Amino acid sequence: MKFGIRNIIFLVLSIVLGYLGFYLIGGHVLAAIFAVLWFDKVIIGTAGLPHKFGVELTTIATILMGIIYGPVLAFVLTMILLPVLYGLKYILLPLSPPSWPLFVPSPQNLVDAIGAAAAGIFAGFDLLILFLGVFIIKEIAYLAVDFMIGRPPDVIYPFVNFVFNILIVLNMGSFFLGLVGL
């Protein structure tokens, strides 16, 4: 994959215009969540290997959405934002086309949206407890998705994902809560 100056310009424009657009729609909070998701889907997701093993920021971002916007709006926002960012990555960067259609919510997006909704339902809990509950709910949903599509469950991803996200919650939870004014 070869990146050119044009790709970099488009990436910068996508984060700037996306941030400004979401700032106009929902203020700093929604714009900050967009920026975290953009970084996760476009930058970390393009790096490939870390993302495939469970290094991601979607969990913390969707938990924040659930806390702030409640279960229904967090679910809807997740089902819209994640496929858009995923599709944007493939439009802006010279990447091989994915197997899933661009801009169409995937089963994995549904799992993230379920996690966002669960965070909205249990928003009154401490961030650590909230994360643990959302993580368990998401893992059960991932197992169901894997079972439905006939794929064997991944045993490495959940472990790395749990360790990565628990470290985020324990070491940077205050930062992310502050980022969205909580």
C-alpha beads as a LAMMPS data file, in Angstrom:
LAMMPS data file: protein, C-alpha beads

182 atoms
181 bonds

1 atom types
1 bond types

-500.0 500.0 xlo xhi
-500.0 500.0 ylo yhi
-500.0 500.0 zlo zhi

Masses

1 110.0

Atoms # bond

1 1 1 0.000 0.000 0.000
2 1 1 1.505 3.291 -1.087
3 1 1 0.425 6.528 0.560
4 1 1 0.870 9.794 -1.240
5 1 1 0.561 13.422 -0.224
6 1 1 -2.948 13.394 -1.676
7 1 1 -3.987 10.602 0.733
8 1 1 -2.573 12.543 3.668
9 1 1 -4.408 15.710 2.608
10 1 1 -7.689 13.786 2.312
11 1 1 -7.136 12.176 5.722
12 1 1 -6.500 15.549 7.344
13 1 1 -9.542 17.020 5.613
14 1 1 -11.693 14.090 6.748
15 1 1 -10.826 14.540 10.416
16 1 1 -11.088 18.338 10.301
17 1 1 -14.361 18.444 8.350
18 1 1 -15.802 15.518 10.323
19 1 1 -14.897 17.129 13.631
20 1 1 -16.383 20.470 12.557
21 1 1 -19.522 18.807 11.207
22 1 1 -20.119 16.826 14.372
23 1 1 -19.280 19.879 16.458
24 1 1 -22.060 21.768 14.656
25 1 1 -24.478 18.866 15.134
26 1 1 -23.716 17.906 18.728
27 1 1 -21.066 20.210 20.137
28 1 1 -17.665 19.292 21.486
29 1 1 -18.803 15.971 22.990
30 1 1 -20.009 14.377 19.757
31 1 1 -17.053 15.847 17.865
32 1 1 -14.590 14.383 20.394
33 1 1 -16.232 10.954 20.150
34 1 1 -16.057 11.224 16.355
35 1 1 -12.327 12.029 16.591
36 1 1 -11.647 9.004 18.810
37 1 1 -13.609 6.727 16.467
38 1 1 -11.920 8.270 13.422
39 1 1 -8.490 7.586 14.931
40 1 1 -9.517 4.007 15.736
41 1 1 -11.127 3.108 12.412
42 1 1 -8.893 5.062 10.051
43 1 1 -5.461 5.074 11.708
44 1 1 -5.341 2.025 14.001
45 1 1 -7.574 0.046 11.626
46 1 1 -5.263 0.760 8.700
47 1 1 -2.256 -0.454 10.713
48 1 1 -3.916 -3.865 10.491
49 1 1 -2.244 -6.248 12.905
50 1 1 -2.865 -4.373 16.185
51 1 1 -6.544 -3.939 15.304
52 1 1 -6.949 -7.615 14.363
53 1 1 -5.620 -8.641 17.762
54 1 1 -7.909 -6.360 19.776
55 1 1 -6.185 -2.986 20.031
56 1 1 -9.052 -0.560 19.467
57 1 1 -10.696 2.567 20.871
58 1 1 -14.231 1.798 19.730
59 1 1 -15.195 0.255 23.066
60 1 1 -14.332 3.346 25.133
61 1 1 -15.911 5.667 22.542
62 1 1 -19.172 3.701 22.409
63 1 1 -19.293 3.482 26.205
64 1 1 -18.994 7.277 26.326
65 1 1 -21.778 7.578 23.745
66 1 1 -23.992 5.333 25.846
67 1 1 -23.346 7.356 29.001
68 1 1 -23.984 10.687 27.288
69 1 1 -26.727 9.950 24.769
70 1 1 -28.550 6.998 26.318
71 1 1 -29.116 3.541 24.883
72 1 1 -31.223 4.325 21.820
73 1 1 -29.280 7.262 20.408
74 1 1 -25.938 5.595 21.219
75 1 1 -27.090 2.480 19.356
76 1 1 -28.180 4.506 16.311
77 1 1 -25.035 6.690 16.288
78 1 1 -22.831 3.610 16.470
79 1 1 -24.688 1.925 13.611
80 1 1 -24.161 5.046 11.488
81 1 1 -20.703 6.288 12.487
82 1 1 -18.774 3.022 12.376
83 1 1 -19.758 1.969 8.825
84 1 1 -19.205 5.524 7.579
85 1 1 -15.702 5.679 9.054
86 1 1 -14.901 2.180 7.832
87 1 1 -16.047 3.097 4.317
88 1 1 -14.224 6.428 4.441
89 1 1 -10.966 4.624 5.124
90 1 1 -11.324 2.582 1.933
91 1 1 -12.219 5.608 -0.140
92 1 1 -9.361 7.804 1.125
93 1 1 -6.573 5.241 1.245
94 1 1 -5.125 2.865 -1.344
95 1 1 -6.354 -0.320 0.335
96 1 1 -7.586 -3.610 -1.066
97 1 1 -11.387 -3.678 -1.100
98 1 1 -12.947 -5.298 1.965
99 1 1 -15.221 -8.313 1.818
100 1 1 -18.074 -6.403 3.492
101 1 1 -19.856 -3.685 1.436
102 1 1 -18.782 -0.138 2.234
103 1 1 -21.122 2.002 4.358
104 1 1 -23.308 -0.997 5.270
105 1 1 -23.419 -1.897 8.974
106 1 1 -21.704 -5.210 9.636
107 1 1 -22.450 -7.779 12.338
108 1 1 -19.439 -6.402 14.235
109 1 1 -20.976 -2.922 14.087
110 1 1 -24.133 -4.404 15.572
111 1 1 -22.087 -5.840 18.445
112 1 1 -20.505 -2.418 19.078
113 1 1 -23.967 -0.814 18.968
114 1 1 -25.256 -3.361 21.490
115 1 1 -22.316 -2.411 23.726
116 1 1 -23.158 1.285 23.340
117 1 1 -26.787 0.624 24.237
118 1 1 -25.757 -1.464 27.260
119 1 1 -23.533 1.400 28.415
120 1 1 -26.526 3.715 28.110
121 1 1 -28.705 1.390 30.163
122 1 1 -26.110 1.038 32.926
123 1 1 -24.721 4.587 32.704
124 1 1 -24.912 5.241 36.451
125 1 1 -22.192 2.731 37.276
126 1 1 -18.489 3.471 37.762
127 1 1 -16.527 3.383 34.482
128 1 1 -14.622 0.228 35.450
129 1 1 -17.791 -1.695 36.328
130 1 1 -19.502 -0.322 33.234
131 1 1 -16.607 -1.444 31.037
132 1 1 -16.609 -4.947 32.550
133 1 1 -20.361 -5.315 31.936
134 1 1 -20.176 -3.965 28.384
135 1 1 -17.183 -6.184 27.615
136 1 1 -19.030 -9.314 28.781
137 1 1 -22.156 -8.365 26.796
138 1 1 -20.071 -7.696 23.671
139 1 1 -18.187 -10.989 23.981
140 1 1 -21.454 -12.912 24.272
141 1 1 -22.733 -11.049 21.189
142 1 1 -19.489 -11.801 19.287
143 1 1 -19.854 -15.496 20.123
144 1 1 -23.437 -15.403 18.820
145 1 1 -22.329 -13.685 15.586
146 1 1 -19.494 -16.178 15.084
147 1 1 -21.903 -19.065 15.687
148 1 1 -24.509 -17.659 13.241
149 1 1 -22.002 -17.197 10.414
150 1 1 -20.290 -20.519 11.093
151 1 1 -16.955 -19.076 12.124
152 1 1 -15.010 -20.558 15.036
153 1 1 -14.716 -18.187 17.984
154 1 1 -11.517 -16.161 18.218
155 1 1 -9.640 -16.835 21.452
156 1 1 -6.790 -14.323 21.050
157 1 1 -8.814 -11.194 20.223
158 1 1 -10.935 -11.154 23.406
159 1 1 -7.910 -11.606 25.647
160 1 1 -5.816 -8.835 24.033
161 1 1 -8.900 -6.628 23.712
162 1 1 -9.724 -7.046 27.399
163 1 1 -6.161 -6.271 28.521
164 1 1 -5.902 -3.256 26.202
165 1 1 -9.271 -1.814 27.210
166 1 1 -8.857 -2.449 30.933
167 1 1 -5.537 -0.582 30.747
168 1 1 -7.296 2.300 28.971
169 1 1 -10.047 2.402 31.591
170 1 1 -7.626 2.181 34.526
171 1 1 -4.950 4.541 33.182
172 1 1 -6.805 6.882 30.846
173 1 1 -10.442 6.623 31.940
174 1 1 -10.310 10.071 33.533
175 1 1 -8.824 11.509 30.332
176 1 1 -11.607 10.086 28.164
177 1 1 -14.306 11.141 30.615
178 1 1 -12.789 14.642 30.692
179 1 1 -12.589 14.692 26.912
180 1 1 -16.374 14.575 26.792
181 1 1 -16.975 16.696 29.877
182 1 1 -17.853 13.956 32.382

Bonds

1 1 1 2
2 1 2 3
3 1 3 4
4 1 4 5
5 1 5 6
6 1 6 7
7 1 7 8
8 1 8 9
9 1 9 10
10 1 10 11
11 1 11 12
12 1 12 13
13 1 13 14
14 1 14 15
15 1 15 16
16 1 16 17
17 1 17 18
18 1 18 19
19 1 19 20
20 1 20 21
21 1 21 22
22 1 22 23
23 1 23 24
24 1 24 25
25 1 25 26
26 1 26 27
27 1 27 28
28 1 28 29
29 1 29 30
30 1 30 31
31 1 31 32
32 1 32 33
33 1 33 34
34 1 34 35
35 1 35 36
36 1 36 37
37 1 37 38
38 1 38 39
39 1 39 40
40 1 40 41
41 1 41 42
42 1 42 43
43 1 43 44
44 1 44 45
45 1 45 46
46 1 46 47
47 1 47 48
48 1 48 49
49 1 49 50
50 1 50 51
51 1 51 52
52 1 52 53
53 1 53 54
54 1 54 55
55 1 55 56
56 1 56 57
57 1 57 58
58 1 58 59
59 1 59 60
60 1 60 61
61 1 61 62
62 1 62 63
63 1 63 64
64 1 64 65
65 1 65 66
66 1 66 67
67 1 67 68
68 1 68 69
69 1 69 70
70 1 70 71
71 1 71 72
72 1 72 73
73 1 73 74
74 1 74 75
75 1 75 76
76 1 76 77
77 1 77 78
78 1 78 79
79 1 79 80
80 1 80 81
81 1 81 82
82 1 82 83
83 1 83 84
84 1 84 85
85 1 85 86
86 1 86 87
87 1 87 88
88 1 88 89
89 1 89 90
90 1 90 91
91 1 91 92
92 1 92 93
93 1 93 94
94 1 94 95
95 1 95 96
96 1 96 97
97 1 97 98
98 1 98 99
99 1 99 100
100 1 100 101
101 1 101 102
102 1 102 103
103 1 103 104
104 1 104 105
105 1 105 106
106 1 106 107
107 1 107 108
108 1 108 109
109 1 109 110
110 1 110 111
111 1 111 112
112 1 112 113
113 1 113 114
114 1 114 115
115 1 115 116
116 1 116 117
117 1 117 118
118 1 118 119
119 1 119 120
120 1 120 121
121 1 121 122
122 1 122 123
123 1 123 124
124 1 124 125
125 1 125 126
126 1 126 127
127 1 127 128
128 1 128 129
129 1 129 130
130 1 130 131
131 1 131 132
132 1 132 133
133 1 133 134
134 1 134 135
135 1 135 136
136 1 136 137
137 1 137 138
138 1 138 139
139 1 139 140
140 1 140 141
141 1 141 142
142 1 142 143
143 1 143 144
144 1 144 145
145 1 145 146
146 1 146 147
147 1 147 148
148 1 148 149
149 1 149 150
150 1 150 151
151 1 151 152
152 1 152 153
153 1 153 154
154 1 154 155
155 1 155 156
156 1 156 157
157 1 157 158
158 1 158 159
159 1 159 160
160 1 160 161
161 1 161 162
162 1 162 163
163 1 163 164
164 1 164 165
165 1 165 166
166 1 166 167
167 1 167 168
168 1 168 169
169 1 169 170
170 1 170 171
171 1 171 172
172 1 172 173
173 1 173 174
174 1 174 175
175 1 175 176
176 1 176 177
177 1 177 178
178 1 178 179
179 1 179 180
180 1 180 181
181 1 181 182
